[in-house]
Amino acid sequence: MVTAGPSDGRRVVTPVKSAERTLALLERLAEAVEPVAVVDLHRASGYPRSSLHQLLHTMAASGWIEMLQDGTHVSIGSRALVVGTAYLDRDRALPHALAALERIRDETGYTAHYARREGDRVLYLATRETTESRRATSRVGRQLPAHATSLGKALLAELSAAERAEALGDGDLAALTPDTVTDRQALDAQLNAARDRGYAHEREENLPGVACVGVTVGYRIPASDAISCSLPVARASDREVERVARVVSAHAGRLAQELRSAGVR
């Protein structure tokens, strides 16, 4: 059984297996860098082979997936981009956020990101890159564990202990790199420090060779969105991190005020 509906009025519903399998298939293809073998999808989904082939052909006909000419491999289709773009198009905060990211990038010389927390993960909604950026983690639509990013740490730091525990769940915290903080007590200490100083900071927890500074955009309480700036570890001295944090904090504060004035909630 799963819950559905708004957080203040959840109801228990029975999942539709065929819908779950279709969505899982789309998510699997969205995560894949290369086309995925149909035989691998068959093993992973548990779908009867004939039913899977019918589903794939239906999805290909509507543009959700693309099939190679021999039909042995499939990849995500252009329809997914159209639907994903619709999510961005209706977000009233994004046009304001994009302008802020451009100013941060220009003032710091580093890549800037805008993301929103969804449970224990952060969803990247916008990025403004420099020529030296590491694209592996910056693409729009990517989701990463909140505890492993400065964006997520900044947002988690605003929560109470109970809210934080609910957001992160009971499972083990995933390690993206050898430096990812996965111990709950160590993470709590890190988040408390972030709350006290007004920004979160991580070094190589998300991507080797990269440090990040994250600041919440407080137009909602608690904050749902945050801005981060990524810089090479070789340049991430205490002085440089503090400089970047001041720039990001200033623009995040102005962005929050701008969004509130525009009636964005």
PLY file of the C-alpha trace (Angstrom):
ply
format ascii 1.0
element vertex 265
property float x
property float y
property float z
element edge 264
property int vertex1
property int vertex2
end_header
0.00 0.00 0.00
1.14 3.53 -0.68
0.04 7.01 0.28
-1.11 9.63 -2.16
-2.39 13.16 -2.08
-1.28 16.25 -0.18
0.83 15.80 2.93
-1.91 17.11 5.22
-4.60 14.75 3.88
-3.02 11.49 2.86
-5.08 8.45 2.02
-4.11 4.86 1.46
-4.49 3.62 -2.11
-3.82 0.32 -3.80
-1.02 0.64 -6.37
-1.72 -0.32 -9.97
0.97 -2.82 -10.87
1.01 -2.07 -14.58
1.42 1.65 -13.90
4.17 1.00 -11.38
6.08 -1.15 -13.85
5.72 1.42 -16.62
6.97 4.23 -14.39
9.85 2.08 -13.13
10.81 1.35 -16.73
10.84 5.06 -17.60
12.96 5.85 -14.56
15.39 3.07 -15.45
15.79 4.46 -18.96
16.13 8.02 -17.67
19.04 6.96 -15.46
20.85 5.05 -18.20
23.71 6.69 -20.08
23.51 4.18 -22.93
20.56 2.34 -24.54
19.31 -0.50 -22.32
18.95 -4.06 -23.55
15.35 -5.26 -23.68
16.44 -8.54 -22.10
17.75 -6.61 -19.09
14.44 -4.77 -18.75
12.67 -8.13 -18.86
14.79 -9.49 -16.02
14.41 -6.35 -13.91
10.68 -5.77 -14.44
9.33 -9.28 -14.13
6.96 -8.48 -17.00
5.99 -11.40 -19.25
8.12 -11.13 -22.38
5.17 -10.66 -24.75
3.57 -8.02 -22.51
6.86 -6.15 -22.21
7.30 -6.03 -25.98
3.74 -4.73 -26.42
4.36 -2.06 -23.78
7.65 -0.99 -25.36
6.12 -0.70 -28.82
3.23 1.34 -27.40
5.63 3.68 -25.61
7.81 3.99 -28.70
4.82 4.88 -30.86
3.95 7.75 -28.50
7.53 8.99 -28.24
8.22 8.05 -24.61
11.03 5.73 -25.62
13.17 5.14 -28.70
13.95 1.67 -30.00
17.02 0.76 -31.99
16.31 -0.60 -35.45
16.90 -4.20 -34.42
14.59 -3.79 -31.41
17.10 -5.21 -28.92
17.81 -1.94 -27.06
15.74 1.06 -26.01
16.41 4.54 -24.61
14.37 7.41 -23.19
12.39 9.33 -25.82
11.72 12.95 -26.63
8.25 12.89 -25.06
9.89 12.69 -21.65
11.66 15.98 -22.39
8.39 17.64 -23.38
6.69 16.60 -20.14
9.72 17.48 -18.02
9.94 20.90 -19.61
6.28 21.50 -18.74
7.19 21.13 -15.07
9.86 23.80 -15.42
7.62 26.08 -17.48
4.97 26.27 -14.78
7.41 26.99 -11.95
7.08 30.70 -11.22
10.27 30.80 -9.15
12.57 29.68 -11.95
12.77 32.84 -14.10
13.84 34.79 -11.02
16.23 32.03 -9.95
17.93 31.89 -13.35
18.80 35.57 -13.18
20.24 35.07 -9.70
22.34 32.11 -10.86
23.80 34.13 -13.70
24.82 36.91 -11.32
26.37 34.41 -8.89
28.30 32.69 -11.67
29.57 36.01 -12.99
30.61 37.30 -9.56
32.24 34.11 -8.30
33.54 32.62 -11.54
32.02 29.26 -10.58
29.04 27.17 -11.64
25.79 27.88 -9.76
22.84 25.52 -9.21
19.23 25.87 -8.08
17.47 22.88 -6.54
14.42 21.85 -4.55
14.23 19.23 -1.82
11.86 16.33 -2.33
12.00 14.11 0.72
15.53 12.76 1.13
16.71 14.01 -2.27
17.29 17.28 -4.07
16.08 17.90 -7.61
18.23 20.15 -9.80
15.98 22.70 -11.52
18.51 25.08 -13.06
22.23 25.47 -13.61
24.45 28.19 -14.95
27.83 26.75 -15.86
31.33 28.02 -16.36
33.60 26.54 -19.00
35.34 24.51 -16.27
32.18 22.94 -14.84
31.83 19.24 -14.06
28.63 18.33 -15.89
28.23 14.95 -14.22
26.19 16.37 -11.34
24.81 19.59 -12.74
22.27 18.60 -15.33
18.71 19.79 -14.87
16.41 17.01 -13.70
19.10 15.11 -11.81
18.27 13.95 -8.29
20.89 13.40 -5.60
20.73 12.43 -1.92
20.16 15.57 0.14
22.69 14.59 2.80
25.51 14.44 0.21
25.05 17.90 -1.33
25.48 21.41 0.02
22.02 22.23 -1.36
20.44 19.42 0.62
22.49 20.07 3.74
21.40 23.72 3.76
17.75 22.69 3.49
18.00 19.87 6.03
19.70 22.24 8.48
16.49 24.30 8.69
14.44 21.34 9.89
13.83 20.22 13.45
15.37 16.94 14.57
12.03 15.17 14.07
11.48 16.70 10.63
15.01 15.81 9.62
14.59 12.20 10.74
11.34 11.93 8.79
12.93 13.43 5.67
15.93 11.10 5.71
14.06 7.96 6.70
15.40 4.98 8.62
17.67 3.43 6.01
21.41 3.76 5.58
22.63 7.01 4.08
24.17 6.41 0.65
27.83 7.23 0.05
28.45 8.88 -3.31
32.19 9.15 -2.65
34.55 7.97 0.10
34.11 11.41 1.71
30.31 11.42 1.91
29.16 11.84 5.52
26.88 8.87 6.23
27.05 8.73 10.03
23.88 10.29 11.46
25.58 11.96 14.41
28.32 13.41 12.22
25.69 14.65 9.77
23.69 16.28 12.57
26.82 18.09 13.75
27.50 19.23 10.20
23.93 20.48 9.75
23.91 22.30 13.08
27.12 24.08 12.08
25.55 25.00 8.74
22.51 26.46 10.46
24.68 28.52 12.82
26.87 30.06 10.12
24.10 30.49 7.53
25.42 28.23 4.77
26.32 24.59 4.16
29.66 23.41 2.86
30.81 20.05 1.56
34.11 18.87 0.13
34.12 15.94 -2.30
31.03 14.35 -0.71
29.16 14.56 -4.00
31.93 14.50 -6.60
35.69 13.98 -6.19
37.66 17.16 -6.73
34.69 19.47 -6.18
33.61 21.51 -3.16
30.23 23.23 -2.84
28.62 26.00 -0.83
24.83 25.94 -0.37
22.36 28.55 0.90
18.59 28.30 1.29
16.21 30.61 -0.55
13.80 31.53 2.22
10.62 32.46 0.41
8.91 29.47 2.04
9.05 28.28 5.65
10.72 25.90 5.97
12.73 26.58 2.85
12.16 24.18 -0.04
14.75 25.61 -2.45
18.45 26.38 -2.28
21.30 27.75 -4.37
24.78 26.27 -4.48
28.09 27.18 -6.03
30.62 24.52 -7.07
34.34 25.16 -7.04
37.43 22.99 -7.51
38.82 21.66 -4.23
42.22 23.08 -5.19
40.70 26.57 -5.00
38.46 25.95 -1.99
40.55 27.60 0.71
38.71 28.81 3.81
38.99 32.36 2.54
37.62 31.49 -0.90
34.76 29.43 0.53
33.78 32.35 2.76
33.91 34.75 -0.19
31.69 32.50 -2.29
29.32 32.00 0.64
28.90 35.76 1.03
28.05 36.16 -2.65
25.60 33.25 -2.67
23.98 34.36 0.59
23.48 37.89 -0.67
21.82 36.76 -3.89
19.76 34.06 -2.16
18.43 36.66 0.25
17.54 39.05 -2.55
15.93 36.25 -4.53
13.77 35.25 -1.55
12.60 38.84 -1.12
11.91 39.13 -4.84
9.85 35.93 -4.87
7.80 36.99 -1.85
7.15 40.40 -3.42
6.01 38.66 -6.62
3.60 36.50 -4.64
5.44 33.26 -5.38
4.77 30.69 -2.70
0 1
1 2
2 3
3 4
4 5
5 6
6 7
7 8
8 9
9 10
10 11
11 12
12 13
13 14
14 15
15 16
16 17
17 18
18 19
19 20
20 21
21 22
22 23
23 24
24 25
25 26
26 27
27 28
28 29
29 30
30 31
31 32
32 33
33 34
34 35
35 36
36 37
37 38
38 39
39 40
40 41
41 42
42 43
43 44
44 45
45 46
46 47
47 48
48 49
49 50
50 51
51 52
52 53
53 54
54 55
55 56
56 57
57 58
58 59
59 60
60 61
61 62
62 63
63 64
64 65
65 66
66 67
67 68
68 69
69 70
70 71
71 72
72 73
73 74
74 75
75 76
76 77
77 78
78 79
79 80
80 81
81 82
82 83
83 84
84 85
85 86
86 87
87 88
88 89
89 90
90 91
91 92
92 93
93 94
94 95
95 96
96 97
97 98
98 99
99 100
100 101
101 102
102 103
103 104
104 105
105 106
106 107
107 108
108 109
109 110
110 111
111 112
112 113
113 114
114 115
115 116
116 117
117 118
118 119
119 120
120 121
121 122
122 123
123 124
124 125
125 126
126 127
127 128
128 129
129 130
130 131
131 132
132 133
133 134
134 135
135 136
136 137
137 138
138 139
139 140
140 141
141 142
142 143
143 144
144 145
145 146
146 147
147 148
148 149
149 150
150 151
151 152
152 153
153 154
154 155
155 156
156 157
157 158
158 159
159 160
160 161
161 162
162 163
163 164
164 165
165 166
166 167
167 168
168 169
169 170
170 171
171 172
172 173
173 174
174 175
175 176
176 177
177 178
178 179
179 180
180 181
181 182
182 183
183 184
184 185
185 186
186 187
187 188
188 189
189 190
190 191
191 192
192 193
193 194
194 195
195 196
196 197
197 198
198 199
199 200
200 201
201 202
202 203
203 204
204 205
205 206
206 207
207 208
208 209
209 210
210 211
211 212
212 213
213 214
214 215
215 216
216 217
217 218
218 219
219 220
220 221
221 222
222 223
223 224
224 225
225 226
226 227
227 228
228 229
229 230
230 231
231 232
232 233
233 234
234 235
235 236
236 237
237 238
238 239
239 240
240 241
241 242
242 243
243 244
244 245
245 246
246 247
247 248
248 249
249 250
250 251
251 252
252 253
253 254
254 255
255 256
256 257
257 258
258 259
259 260
260 261
261 262
262 263
263 264
